[in-house]
Structure formats: C-alpha cells, structure tokens
Amino acid sequence: MASGRRPYSHTNVNNVSMNSVLTKVHIENQELEIVDRLIEPQTIAHFLEFALGALLPNGKACDLVRMTPDEIPLTQTSPDPDADQTVIIDRVMNRIGSMQDGDRLCCVGKNIHSLKNRLWEGIVPLCEQRWKEKGLNKTVNFDVACQHLSAVCATFEYLNQPKVMANMRDTFNLIWEHWRELEVMLNRQRAEKQQPSVSVTGLWTAYMTAHFEVMTERAHRWVTVKVSALRAPLLTTLRLHRPVDLDTLDRIQWRTTDALHKLAEINCVADYGILIPMDGYKGYTAPAVPSNIPPALRSTVWSVRGEACSRRLKQVTRTARYQSIMQARARGETHHLADPVSLHQACLDQINGQHQLRREVRGNPVEPVPREPWIARLLYWIQSPNDRRQSFGLAIYRLTYKQSDAEWDACKQKIEQHIADWGLGQTGSSAIKPHLKLHWKDGKELGISEGDVEAARKHFHDLGPSPLDAPDQVNDRVFLVVDEPSVASYTSSSYSSALLTARDGDFAGFVLAVDAEWNPSEGPDRPDESPGYHGQMRIMGSLVWGDLFAMHASQSALLEDLWPLALDHPNTVYVGPVVPDEIKDWRLQNGLRNMCLRAVADFAHKKINGTPFPVAPVQTIPTRTARSGTTGDAGPSTSPSNPPPGSAQGQEDNPLRSYLMRAFHRHLQRNNHHREAALVGEMLATPPNQTVDMERVRQRLEQGEANPAPPMSQEEEDELERREFEREFCPQQ
C-alpha cells in the first residue's frame, strides 16, 4: 500500500539541483503540476510485444528466447493465490504507480512532463516543419529556439535528480521481481514440455536498455543538430564582420559571441545531461570505462558529470587555443583581440573540443539513428506475414455544408495536403506515410446536423472499433471534424495573428480533434491536470500524424493530455510543444484583447446610461486628403513627412484605427497596464508589414514601470478623452 508520504515535487525549486542557468526558465514556469509515473504505463504493453517476438525499440534483433502467445494468459494468474490473489500483470501495473503503491510517483510541471512523454517514445521534440514555420531558424527568434533546445535539457535534468533516479530504478527493480515470478511459472511449464527456458527478467533488462538508448540518442541528436544549424550563420558573421578597432570587440561581435556561448553551453549540458544511467538496475552491467577517460566524465551523478565536463572542456579548449595561437605566431601573424580570423578560430577550437569531449562522455554515437518506435512498431505489424493489418488511420467528418461542391473539393484538397505535410526530421516517416489514411465521412449524408459534434461522436461509437484482423485500422480513441471555423482557417485570408508579436507559423489551418470516449456528464478524468478540457481540441493540420496520431499510436498521451498545451494559444489551437517565451507572447496578446473588449464594454455601458462620451461638434471623420491641406483650420497632418507623435508611417490611410489605438494606448498608460501599453505603443511605431521589435517593447515596459501615470478620477479621464478626440478630428474653432 502507499505510505501516504508527499511525493518528490520538481515544482518546488528548493528540491531541484540545477547545473545550468539554461534550465532555470523551465523550472520557474511549472505552472500546472502533474503526477508523473516515471516508467510510462504503455511501456509494459510494448515490452510484452517484444517478449513475443517484436524487435527491440532501437530496431535491433535480440537472440534471447522469447515467450509464445499461448503463455500470455499466465500474466493473468497469481504465483501464490493463497497468500495474494493479485495477478502478475496487476502487480506490475501497481508498481508503475497506483492507489496501492504510489510511493515512487513524482510531481512535475506540465511543460516538462509533456516533453518527457514525447521523448519517452522517441518522438522528436519539434518536427522540422514546425521549426521552420515558427521561424526558429531566423536570428530574430534565436532566444525562443534556444528555449526549445534547453527544454530538452530541463527534461533530462528532472530525470537525473537523485530522488527521481532512485524512484525510477526502484520501480524497474520491483517490476523485475514480478517478471521473475512469471519466469518461474513459465519455466515450470516449459520443463514439463521439454522446451528451452525463457528469461523474462533478461528480456525486461534488454528491452529497457534499448528503450533508454533510443530515448536519449534521439533527443541528444536532435539538440546537437539544431545547435549546429543555429551556429552556422553566427560563425559566418563572426568571420566576415570586421570591426573598426581590431583590439576592441564591437557590438556585433559581442552579440555574436554571446549567442555562440549560449549554444556551446546547450551543447555541453546536452552531452552530459541527456543520459539515463542504469547502474543499480537488476540484470544490467555497465560497460567498463576506458582507461584514457576520467571516470568522473561517466559518473552516474548528474552534478558530478557536469562539473567534470566543464573542467575537461576548458582544458581541451585551452590546449587547442594555445596551439592555434602558437601556429599563428609561427606564421608571423599578430594577435588582435577583435580580429575576425582569430575569433572564428577560437570558436572552431571550442567546437572541436566539444566533439572530443562528447565521445569521452557518451562513447560512439548510435548509427544509424533509430526510427521513432511508434513508426517501427507499425511497420513491423505491416511487414509481418501473419498480420493482416496494412494501414492505420483516422476518421474525419465533414460537418459544414454551406460550401458549393467546387468550394468543398478545393478546401478538402488543402486540408489533405496540409495534414500530409509532416515527417521532416522524424526518422522512418517516409516508410510509414503510404500506410496512413484519412477515412472521410460526410455528415450531411449521414443525417448529422451542421456542426453537431455530439451526433458525430454517437455515429463514430455506433461504428465500433476496427476488427483486429482488418486490413484498414481506424483509431477508436479520437476522430477529426472539419467544421466552419476549420474551413475558414484554410480558405480565409483573415485568419492570422491579431498582433505582430505572434509568429505566423502558429496561425495555420486547423481541424477539430474529438475525444471519442468523452462523456460530458462525467467530465475529464483528471480535471486538475487538464483544466477546461471539454472533449475536443483544435489542432494544426500538419500535426495530425506526427503529434496526435503518434501520441495515440504509442499510447504516450491522449487528447486530454495535449489540451493544456493549447490553452494559452489566442485561438485555443494545439500547435505543438511550446516554451515560456511563446506562452508569454500569447498571454500578452490575450490580455490585450481582453482589455480592449472591456474598454469597448465600458464605452457601451456609458452610452447606454447616457454618459456623453465623447461628444464632438463635428461628426464626420476627415479623410487623408482633407486632413493634409495647408489651411489654418486643418487638423494635424498625417502625411508621411509629418506623422503624428507615436504613429507609424503607413497608418495615415486609416485615421480612425490610429486614433483608437492611441486612445487605447493612453487608457492603458493611465491605468498602469505597463506590459500592454508598451506593446500597443510599439505597434503604433512599427511600420506596416513589419514585426514588432520585442527589445523596444521591453524598453518601453521599463520606462512605464519607472514612471507610472498619476491616478485620475473618472471625470478627469472622460474630459481628457473628449479633448483628445476634438483635437484629433475636429476643426479648430
């Protein structure tokens, strides 16, 4: 039984042993606490598939004796029914984490837990399409890109906390003991049939060793490849930029070297951190450390490895740097601090040192890179001669009927193309793509009212699950719906971010994913972990296969588990994994929108109550032509040569919008909403078709917080609004 002790909580910063400041932002943004079962429950089902003859998670064969299908029923028996009637499989699942045994459960933030779910099943943290759609390969989004990389490091930092490591090891070992109970029963039967004995415990250790190899190797490879891609243009800038003074670093060089240093730190933390040491796991023997490698570099303790790597990297880099300087002097070259050639060579020396250190810490890389296990598993079934399954898919219902046949066909084609656009960076995707299918169902032909998701859910339930031997398998846990908002997201040019700060890649076409097992009367299974979940979620089309289906196929997450990642999106759309800076931008946009709506509601309330706000003697809003005259009675000029203070060039063709924006800006300032006011002020100053400079937004924010506006009464605010309106639009009297 569970002891009732409070589990380890990673959300308590005092519990966390951090080696790098890079992961701090992720530790501090664990807003939604999740109870984590360290060994994911689906691991047991996947292990039993392997025990019956499937490949290891890394795609390799195993020469250990396997179980046979007719032996699986033994997992539903108890080895000692008189003392304990709990069957083997229930004993195993209880150890994973349950009311009967919750001693090794841990608590962690959703931001870290959601990424752990992906990494556990070897799914890339962020696919190549989303990386490019978000613009993370661009300099302007460098910090956000680095947060996506450091998020992976933060996840393994959590898994390497001493208490978490001990809990995972103990869970593995307790399950090992239960497999030993099964092993005894199996071999007793096999001895009677004169069959070779089977080591279920040996299979368990072999499976989890390969599982951790895939998990860590794929995550590490993803981080280091992304670091190399981000570093390439920085190295080019460092090599080509020539400062005015060769003995003094200029601003560009400082900024470039700072960015390179950040990437170097991410690489270093990834090298020693993205590991799961298995010392103490029953049946596992760690390979001997080569005599030429300092033992501390392969310590099982995260902090010891980190300190040893830091020292070793400095040693290797300094040695290489000294040799480079001596070679330059031998060629008669003079050393200058800001010399582009010297700076570039210094970075190359550090990179070469990191490559050397990586092999010392991690050994040789796994080649070829293993496929994502869910893909390998589906392909194994497809290629198995005794398995009839040939395709896997999702049902998708059309629940909008206003379009003509031609309009619908064009929209349907866009949706199918977008959904099919996935797989870059997901090893094995090209092999599985031909076997993934959408099964379209026309709601109108089925008698389903437009937009009636509940009726579609009932129809889906009535169809029932696909027979296990059916060639075409349709997922029975989730289905898709194309409703009117979905069509608009693919056909309307107006679907985009409301603010220039948000990335356009987060506002592409979407469909509605529906939880087939949702019961409105019961609500979510874990309301505290999925607040506001109501059985459906909008999801970007290109994430249907690589995220939604992959999570369901691997059983690592359900729709309810993905929902919290969509909560802060301005349109509540799941756009893949997100990091703190992205959530901050979304919340700023949401807050600004809500404030704008409240301001409009306040204005309407004043009008309903007869409050004269604002009253102006002239009702007509002058056009740009009228306002750009030179007569003494003309209002302020809005021509490009003389724009109003704080406005953007190009806004003069919409004076009402500009006025409302400035009025809203003043309203925010007067009410000391500094973050929102800073954003609106910068939007006004940003030329059309350009993205808001977030650095200037931060500067405006600091100024606003340092100089808050004095409080005003409602009468004073109304009078000021009236005067500003008259000054903006009314001829001088």
C-alpha positions in Angstrom: 0.0 0.0 0.0 1.1 3.6 -0.5 2.7 5.1 2.5 0.9 8.4 2.2 4.1 10.4 2.1 4.3 13.5 -0.1 5.9 12.5 -3.4 9.0 14.3 -4.7 7.9 17.6 -6.3 10.1 19.1 -9.0 7.8 22.2 -8.9 9.5 23.1 -5.6 12.6 24.9 -6.7 14.3 24.1 -3.4 14.2 20.4 -4.4 16.0 20.9 -7.7 19.7 20.5 -8.3 20.4 22.7 -11.3 23.8 22.6 -13.1 23.0 25.3 -15.7 21.1 28.6 -15.8 19.7 27.5 -19.1 17.1 25.3 -17.5 16.0 27.9 -14.9 13.3 29.4 -17.1 11.7 25.9 -17.4 11.9 25.2 -13.7 10.3 28.5 -12.9 7.4 28.0 -15.3 6.0 24.8 -14.0 2.5 26.3 -13.5 0.4 23.1 -13.9 1.5 20.3 -11.6 1.3 16.7 -13.0 1.6 13.4 -11.1 4.3 11.5 -13.1 4.6 7.8 -13.3 8.3 7.6 -14.1 8.1 4.4 -16.2 5.2 5.2 -18.5 2.3 2.7 -18.3 2.3 1.8 -22.0 5.9 0.5 -21.6 4.5 -2.7 -20.2 2.4 -3.4 -23.3 5.3 -2.6 -25.6 7.6 -4.9 -23.6 5.1 -7.8 -23.9 5.0 -7.3 -27.7 8.8 -7.5 -27.7 8.7 -10.6 -25.4 6.5 -12.3 -28.0 9.0 -11.7 -30.8 8.9 -8.0 -31.9 12.2 -6.0 -32.4 13.9 -4.0 -29.7 13.0 -0.3 -29.5 16.2 0.5 -31.3 15.2 -1.7 -34.2 17.7 -4.4 -33.5 17.1 -8.1 -33.1 17.5 -10.0 -29.9 18.8 -13.5 -29.6 17.2 -14.2 -26.2 14.5 -16.9 -26.1 11.0 -15.3 -26.3 7.7 -16.1 -24.9 4.9 -17.6 -27.0 1.3 -16.2 -27.4 -0.2 -19.1 -25.5 1.9 -18.2 -22.5 0.5 -14.7 -22.1 -2.5 -15.9 -20.1 -0.1 -16.7 -17.3 0.3 -13.0 -16.7 -3.4 -13.1 -15.6 -2.6 -15.6 -12.8 -1.2 -15.2 -9.3 2.0 -17.1 -8.4 0.7 -17.6 -4.9 -3.1 -17.3 -4.9 -3.4 -18.5 -1.3 -1.3 -15.6 0.0 -2.1 -12.9 -2.6 -4.6 -13.3 -5.4 -3.3 -10.2 -7.3 -2.3 -11.5 -10.7 1.1 -10.8 -12.3 0.1 -8.1 -14.7 -1.8 -6.2 -12.0 1.2 -6.4 -9.7 3.4 -4.9 -12.4 1.0 -2.1 -13.2 0.6 -1.3 -9.5 4.3 -0.7 -9.3 4.1 1.8 -12.2 2.0 3.9 -9.9 -1.4 3.4 -8.3 -3.5 3.8 -5.2 -2.0 0.6 -4.0 1.6 1.7 -4.5 2.2 5.4 -5.0 5.5 5.7 -3.1 7.6 6.4 -6.2 5.3 8.8 -8.0 6.8 12.3 -8.6 5.2 15.7 -9.3 6.5 17.9 -12.1 5.2 20.8 -14.2 3.2 20.1 -17.4 5.8 21.9 -19.5 8.4 19.3 -18.5 6.0 16.3 -18.3 4.6 16.8 -21.8 8.1 16.8 -23.3 9.1 13.8 -21.2 6.1 11.9 -22.7 7.3 12.7 -26.3 10.9 11.8 -25.5 10.0 8.6 -23.7 8.6 7.3 -27.0 11.5 8.7 -29.1 9.3 11.4 -30.8 11.3 14.4 -31.8 10.7 17.5 -29.5 9.7 19.6 -32.5 9.5 18.5 -36.1 11.4 20.3 -38.9 8.2 21.7 -40.4 7.2 23.4 -37.2 10.7 24.6 -36.6 10.7 26.5 -39.9 7.0 27.6 -39.7 7.8 29.2 -36.4 10.8 30.9 -37.9 13.1 29.4 -35.3 15.9 29.3 -37.9 15.8 33.1 -38.0 18.0 35.4 -35.9 15.0 37.3 -34.6 13.7 34.1 -32.9 17.1 32.9 -31.6 16.1 33.1 -27.9 12.9 31.1 -28.5 14.8 28.5 -30.5 17.3 28.1 -27.6 14.4 27.6 -25.2 13.2 24.7 -27.2 16.6 23.2 -27.0 17.1 23.9 -23.3 13.6 22.4 -22.6 15.0 19.0 -23.6 17.9 19.5 -21.2 15.5 20.5 -18.5 13.5 17.3 -19.0 16.6 15.1 -18.5 17.7 17.3 -15.6 14.4 16.3 -14.0 15.0 12.6 -14.8 18.5 12.9 -13.3 17.5 14.3 -10.0 18.7 11.9 -7.3 15.3 11.1 -5.9 13.8 10.7 -9.4 16.6 8.4 -10.5 16.2 6.3 -7.3 12.4 6.1 -7.8 12.7 5.0 -11.5 15.4 2.4 -10.6 13.3 1.0 -7.8 10.2 0.8 -10.0 12.2 -1.1 -12.6 13.6 -3.5 -10.0 10.3 -4.2 -8.4 8.8 -4.9 -11.8 11.9 -7.1 -12.5 10.9 -9.2 -9.4 7.4 -9.7 -10.7 8.7 -10.8 -14.1 10.8 -13.2 -12.1 7.7 -14.7 -10.6 6.2 -15.1 -14.1 9.5 -16.6 -15.3 9.4 -19.3 -12.6 5.8 -20.3 -13.7 6.7 -20.2 -17.3 9.8 -22.4 -17.0 8.0 -24.9 -14.8 5.6 -25.4 -17.7 8.4 -25.4 -20.3 10.3 -28.0 -18.3 7.3 -30.3 -18.5 7.2 -29.9 -22.3 11.0 -30.2 -22.6 11.2 -26.7 -24.1 14.1 -24.2 -23.5 13.7 -22.0 -20.6 13.0 -18.3 -21.0 14.4 -15.4 -19.0 11.6 -12.8 -18.7 13.8 -10.8 -16.4 16.6 -10.8 -19.0 14.1 -9.7 -21.7 13.0 -6.9 -19.4 16.5 -5.6 -18.9 17.4 -5.9 -22.5 14.2 -4.0 -23.5 14.7 -1.1 -21.1 18.3 -0.8 -22.0 17.4 -0.4 -25.7 14.5 1.9 -24.8 16.7 4.3 -22.9 19.2 4.2 -25.7 16.6 5.3 -28.3 15.2 7.9 -25.9 18.5 9.5 -25.1 20.1 9.1 -28.5 17.3 10.6 -30.5 16.8 13.5 -28.1 20.6 14.2 -28.0 20.9 14.0 -31.8 18.0 16.5 -32.2 19.6 19.1 -29.9 23.1 18.9 -31.4 21.8 19.0 -35.0 19.8 22.1 -34.1 22.7 23.7 -32.4 24.9 23.2 -35.4 22.2 24.8 -37.7 21.9 27.8 -35.4 25.6 28.2 -35.1 26.5 28.2 -38.8 25.3 31.7 -39.6 26.8 33.1 -36.4 30.2 31.7 -37.4 29.8 33.3 -40.8 29.0 36.6 -39.2 32.0 36.4 -36.9 34.3 35.5 -39.8 33.1 38.2 -42.2 32.4 41.1 -39.9 35.4 43.5 -39.5 35.3 45.9 -36.6 36.7 49.5 -36.7 39.3 48.6 -34.0 40.9 45.2 -34.1 41.8 45.4 -30.4 38.2 46.1 -29.2 35.2 44.0 -29.7 32.3 45.9 -31.2 28.6 45.4 -30.5 28.0 42.9 -33.3 31.0 40.8 -32.2 29.8 40.8 -28.6 26.2 39.8 -29.6 27.5 37.1 -31.9 30.0 35.6 -29.3 27.3 35.7 -26.6 24.9 33.7 -28.9 27.7 31.2 -29.7 28.5 30.9 -26.0 24.8 30.1 -25.3 24.8 27.4 -27.9 28.1 26.0 -26.6 26.5 25.7 -23.1 23.4 24.0 -24.5 25.7 21.5 -26.3 27.7 20.8 -23.2 24.6 20.3 -21.0 23.1 18.0 -23.7 26.3 15.9 -23.8 26.4 15.1 -20.1 22.8 15.6 -19.3 20.8 13.7 -21.9 21.6 10.3 -20.3 19.8 7.8 -18.1 22.4 5.9 -16.1 21.3 2.3 -15.4 23.7 1.4 -12.6 21.7 -0.5 -9.9 19.2 -1.8 -12.4 18.8 -5.5 -11.9 20.4 -7.6 -14.7 22.3 -4.6 -16.1 26.1 -4.4 -16.2 27.6 -1.1 -17.1 30.4 -1.2 -19.6 33.9 -0.6 -18.3 35.2 3.0 -18.5 38.2 3.1 -20.9 41.5 3.8 -19.1 42.1 7.0 -21.0 38.8 8.6 -19.9 38.5 10.3 -16.5 35.9 8.2 -14.5 34.1 11.4 -13.4 33.0 12.0 -17.0 30.9 8.9 -16.9 29.7 9.3 -13.3 26.1 8.3 -12.7 25.6 11.5 -10.7 24.3 14.4 -12.8 26.2 17.1 -10.9 29.5 15.2 -10.9 29.3 14.7 -14.6 28.5 18.3 -15.2 31.4 19.6 -13.1 33.8 17.1 -14.7 32.7 18.1 -18.2 33.1 21.8 -17.5 36.6 21.3 -16.3 37.5 18.9 -19.2 36.1 21.2 -21.8 38.1 24.2 -20.5 41.2 22.0 -20.5 40.8 20.7 -24.1 39.8 24.1 -25.5 42.7 26.0 -23.9 45.1 23.4 -25.2 43.7 23.8 -28.7 43.6 27.6 -28.4 47.2 27.7 -27.3 48.3 25.6 -30.3 46.4 27.8 -32.7 48.0 31.0 -31.3 51.4 29.4 -31.5 50.8 28.4 -35.1 49.7 31.9 -35.9 52.8 33.4 -34.4 55.0 31.0 -36.3 53.4 32.3 -39.5 54.3 35.9 -38.3 50.7 36.9 -37.6 50.0 39.4 -34.9 47.3 38.5 -32.4 44.4 41.0 -32.0 41.5 40.6 -29.6 38.8 41.5 -32.2 40.5 40.0 -35.2 37.7 38.1 -37.1 40.1 35.3 -38.1 41.2 34.9 -34.5 37.7 34.9 -33.1 36.5 32.5 -35.7 39.4 30.1 -34.9 38.7 30.4 -31.2 35.2 29.2 -31.8 36.3 26.3 -34.0 38.8 25.3 -31.3 35.9 25.1 -28.8 33.7 23.2 -31.2 36.4 20.7 -31.8 37.0 20.4 -28.1 33.3 19.7 -27.6 33.3 16.9 -30.2 36.2 15.3 -28.4 34.5 15.6 -25.0 31.3 14.2 -26.4 32.9 10.9 -27.3 34.6 10.8 -23.9 31.3 11.3 -22.1 28.9 9.4 -24.3 31.0 7.0 -26.3 30.4 6.5 -30.0 27.1 7.7 -31.4 24.4 5.1 -32.3 24.4 4.6 -36.1 22.1 4.6 -37.9 19.7 6.8 -36.0 16.8 4.6 -34.7 13.4 5.2 -36.1 10.7 6.6 -33.9 9.5 3.5 -32.1 5.8 4.0 -33.0 6.7 4.0 -36.7 8.9 1.0 -36.3 6.1 -0.8 -34.4 3.5 -0.1 -37.2 5.9 -1.2 -39.9 6.7 -4.4 -38.0 3.0 -5.3 -38.0 2.6 -4.4 -41.7 5.6 -6.4 -42.7 4.7 -9.4 -40.5 3.4 -12.3 -42.7 1.0 -13.4 -40.0 -0.6 -9.9 -39.6 -3.3 -8.7 -41.9 -3.0 -5.0 -40.9 -1.8 -2.9 -43.8 -3.0 0.7 -43.0 -3.7 2.8 -40.0 -5.8 5.9 -39.9 -8.3 8.4 -38.5 -12.0 9.0 -39.3 -12.7 12.6 -40.4 -16.2 14.0 -40.5 -17.4 16.9 -42.7 -19.8 18.9 -40.5 -20.1 22.1 -42.6 -22.4 22.2 -45.6 -22.6 25.9 -46.8 -19.9 25.4 -49.4 -20.6 24.5 -53.0 -19.2 21.2 -54.3 -16.3 23.1 -56.0 -15.6 25.1 -52.9 -15.6 22.0 -50.7 -13.4 20.0 -53.1 -10.8 22.8 -53.1 -10.9 23.1 -49.3 -10.7 19.4 -48.8 -7.7 19.2 -51.0 -6.0 22.0 -48.9 -6.8 20.1 -45.7 -5.4 16.8 -47.1 -2.2 18.4 -48.4 -1.6 20.2 -45.0 -2.2 17.0 -43.0 0.1 15.1 -45.3 2.8 17.7 -44.8 4.7 16.1 -41.9 7.7 13.9 -41.2 10.8 16.0 -41.7 13.2 15.0 -39.0 11.1 12.1 -37.9 13.1 9.1 -38.9 11.0 6.4 -40.7 8.2 8.8 -41.7 8.7 8.3 -45.4 8.2 4.5 -44.9 5.0 4.8 -42.9 3.3 7.6 -44.8 1.8 5.4 -47.6 0.1 3.3 -44.8 -1.6 6.3 -43.0 -5.1 7.1 -44.3 -7.9 9.6 -43.6 -11.4 8.0 -43.7 -13.8 10.8 -44.8 -17.4 10.7 -43.7 -20.0 13.3 -45.0 -22.1 14.3 -42.1 -24.9 15.6 -44.3 -25.3 12.2 -46.0 -25.3 10.6 -42.5 -28.1 12.9 -41.4 -25.9 14.8 -38.9 -26.8 18.5 -38.4 -24.2 21.1 -39.3 -21.6 21.4 -36.5 -23.2 18.7 -34.3 -20.1 17.1 -32.8 -22.1 15.0 -30.3 -24.1 13.4 -33.2 -20.8 12.7 -35.0 -19.4 11.1 -31.8 -22.5 8.9 -31.5 -22.2 7.8 -35.1 -18.5 7.0 -34.5 -19.4 5.0 -31.5 -22.0 3.1 -33.4 -19.4 2.1 -36.0 -17.4 0.3 -33.3 -13.7 -0.4 -33.3 -11.9 -2.0 -36.3 -11.6 -5.8 -36.0 -8.1 -6.8 -35.0 -7.6 -8.6 -38.3 -9.0 -5.9 -40.5 -6.5 -4.6 -43.2 -7.6 -1.0 -42.5 -7.3 0.0 -38.9 -9.1 3.2 -37.7 -8.1 4.7 -34.3 -11.0 4.3 -31.9 -9.9 6.8 -29.3 -10.0 10.0 -31.4 -11.5 11.3 -34.7 -11.4 14.5 -36.7 -14.0 17.0 -37.6 -14.0 19.8 -40.3 -16.4 22.4 -39.2 -17.0 26.0 -40.3 -14.1 27.5 -38.3 -11.8 24.8 -39.8 -12.9 25.7 -43.3 -12.3 29.4 -42.6 -8.8 28.7 -41.3 -7.9 27.2 -44.7 -9.9 29.5 -47.0 -10.0 32.9 -45.4 -7.1 35.3 -45.7 -8.2 36.9 -42.4 -7.1 34.0 -40.2 -3.8 35.2 -38.7 -2.3 36.6 -35.5 -4.1 39.6 -34.2 -0.8 41.1 -33.1 2.5 41.5 -34.9 4.4 39.9 -32.0 3.0 36.4 -32.5 4.6 34.1 -35.0 2.6 33.5 -38.2 3.6 29.8 -38.0 1.2 29.4 -35.0 -1.8 30.5 -37.1 -2.1 28.0 -39.9 -5.1 25.9 -40.9 -6.6 23.6 -38.2 -9.1 20.8 -37.8 -11.1 19.7 -34.7 -9.9 16.6 -32.9 -12.6 14.9 -30.9 -12.2 12.6 -27.9 -14.4 9.6 -28.9 -14.7 8.4 -25.3 -15.7 11.8 -23.8 -18.7 11.8 -21.6 -20.0 15.3 -20.8 -21.7 14.1 -17.6 -18.5 12.7 -16.2 -16.1 15.4 -17.3 -12.3 14.9 -17.7 -10.5 12.1 -15.9 -8.0 14.5 -14.3 -9.7 17.9 -14.1 -6.8 19.4 -12.1 -4.3 18.3 -14.8 -6.4 19.4 -17.8 -8.4 22.4 -16.7 -11.2 23.4 -19.0 -11.0 20.2 -21.2 -14.3 19.5 -22.9 -13.7 16.5 -25.1 -12.3 18.3 -28.1 -9.4 20.4 -29.2 -8.4 22.3 -32.4 -5.1 21.1 -33.9 -3.0 22.4 -36.7 -3.3 20.2 -39.7 0.3 19.3 -40.1 0.4 17.9 -36.6 -2.4 15.3 -37.1 0.0 12.4 -37.9 3.3 13.4 -36.3 1.8 14.5 -33.0 -1.8 13.5 -32.5 -1.7 10.1 -34.1 1.9 9.4 -33.0 0.9 10.0 -29.4 -2.2 7.8 -29.6 -0.3 5.0 -31.5 2.4 5.0 -28.9 -0.1 5.4 -26.1 2.0 8.1 -24.6 -0.7 10.9 -24.5 -4.3 11.3 -25.2 -6.2 14.3 -26.3 -6.8 15.3 -22.7 -3.1 15.3 -22.2 -2.4 17.6 -25.1 -5.1 20.1 -24.2 -3.1 22.2 -21.7 -0.6 23.0 -24.4 -3.3 24.7 -26.4 -4.9 26.6 -23.5 -2.9 29.8 -23.9 -3.0 30.0 -27.7 -5.1 33.0 -28.7 -7.5 30.7 -30.6 -7.0 27.6 -28.3 -5.3 25.7 -31.1 -2.7 23.0 -30.4 0.4 24.0 -32.4 2.9 21.6 -30.9 5.3 21.9 -27.9 5.6 25.5 -26.6 8.2 27.3 -24.4 7.8 30.1 -21.8 8.6 32.9 -24.2 5.9 31.8 -26.6 3.4 31.5 -23.9 4.3 34.9 -22.6 3.6 36.4 -26.0 0.3 34.6 -26.3 -0.8 35.8 -22.8 0.2 39.3 -23.7 -2.0 39.1 -26.8 -4.9 37.6 -24.9 -4.6 40.1 -22.1 -4.5 43.0 -24.6 -7.6 41.6 -26.4 -9.5 41.2 -23.1 -8.6 44.7 -22.1 -9.8 46.1 -25.4 -13.1 44.2 -25.1 -13.5 45.5 -21.5 -12.8 49.1 -22.8 -15.5 48.6 -25.5 -17.9 47.2 -23.0 -17.3 50.2 -20.7 -17.9 52.6 -23.6 -21.1 50.8 -24.5 -22.2 51.0 -20.8 -21.6 54.7 -20.8 -23.6 55.2 -23.9 -26.5 53.1 -22.6 -26.5 55.1 -19.4 -26.5 58.4 -21.3 -22.9 59.4 -20.5 -21.7 61.9 -23.2 -18.5 60.1 -24.2 -17.1 61.6 -26.3 -19.1 64.5 -27.6 -17.7 66.3 -30.6 -19.3 69.2 -32.6 -18.2 67.6 -35.9 -19.4 64.1 -36.7 -17.5 63.4 -39.9 -14.1 61.9 -39.7 -12.0 63.7 -42.3 -10.2 61.8 -45.0 -6.5 61.9 -45.5 -6.9 64.3 -48.4 -8.9 66.7 -46.4 -6.6 66.5 -43.4 -3.4 67.0 -45.5 -4.4 70.5 -46.5 -2.5 73.6 -45.6 -5.3 75.8 -44.3 -5.2 77.1 -40.8 -8.3 75.2 -39.9 -7.0 71.8 -40.9 -6.3 69.2 -38.3 -2.9 67.7 -37.5 -1.2 66.5 -40.6 -0.8 62.8 -41.1 1.3 62.8 -44.2 4.5 60.7 -44.2 6.5 63.8 -43.9 4.8 64.8 -40.7 3.3 61.9 -38.9 1.6 62.4 -35.5 3.7 61.5 -32.5 3.9 57.8 -31.8 2.2 56.8 -35.0 3.6 54.6 -37.7 4.2 55.6 -41.3 1.6 54.0 -43.4 -1.1 54.2 -40.7 -2.3 57.6 -42.1 -4.7 55.9 -44.5 -6.7 54.7 -41.6 -7.0 57.6 -39.2 -9.8 56.1 -37.1 -7.8 53.0 -36.4 -4.8 55.1 -35.5 -6.9 57.3 -33.2 -8.5 54.3 -31.5 -5.1 52.7 -31.0 -3.6 55.9 -29.5 -6.7 56.3 -27.3 -6.4 52.7 -26.1 -2.6 53.3 -25.5 -3.4 56.3 -23.3 -6.0 54.3 -21.5 -3.6 51.5 -20.7 -0.9 54.0 -19.6 -3.3 55.9 -17.3 -4.4 52.6 -15.7 -0.7 51.4 -15.3 -1.1 48.4 -17.6 2.6 48.7 -18.4 3.1 45.5 -20.5 0.1 46.0 -22.6 0.8 49.8 -23.1 4.3 49.0 -24.1 3.1 46.6 -26.8 0.5 48.9 -28.2 2.9 51.8 -28.2 5.4 49.8 -30.2 2.7 48.6 -32.6 1.9 52.3 -33.3 5.5 53.0 -34.0 6.1 49.9 -36.2 5.9 50.4 -40.0 3.3 48.4 -41.8 4.1 44.7 -42.7 7.0 44.7 -40.1 7.2 42.7 -36.9 7.2 44.4 -33.6 10.7 44.7 -32.0 10.3 43.0 -28.7 13.5 44.6 -27.4 12.0 48.0 -27.8 8.8 46.7 -26.1 10.9 45.7 -23.1 12.5 49.2 -23.1 9.1 50.8 -23.1 7.9 48.5 -20.4 10.9 49.5 -18.2 10.1 53.2 -18.8 6.4 52.7 -18.0 7.2 50.9 -14.7 9.7 53.5 -13.7 7.4 56.4 -14.5 3.8 55.3 -13.6 1.0 57.6 -14.6 -0.7 59.5 -11.7 -4.2 58.3 -10.8 -7.2 60.1 -12.4 -10.8 60.3 -11.5 -13.5 59.1 -13.9 -14.5 62.7 -14.7 -10.9 63.7 -15.4 -10.5 60.7 -17.7 -13.7 61.5 -19.6 -12.7 65.1 -20.0 -9.3 64.2 -21.3 -10.8 61.7 -23.8 -13.1 64.5 -25.1 -10.3 66.9 -25.6 -8.1 64.4 -27.3 -11.0 63.4 -29.7 -11.7 67.1 -30.5 -8.0 67.8 -31.1 -7.7 64.7 -33.4 -10.8 65.1 -35.6 -12.5 68.5 -35.1 -11.5 71.7 -37.0 -10.0 74.4 -34.8 -12.7 76.9 -33.7 
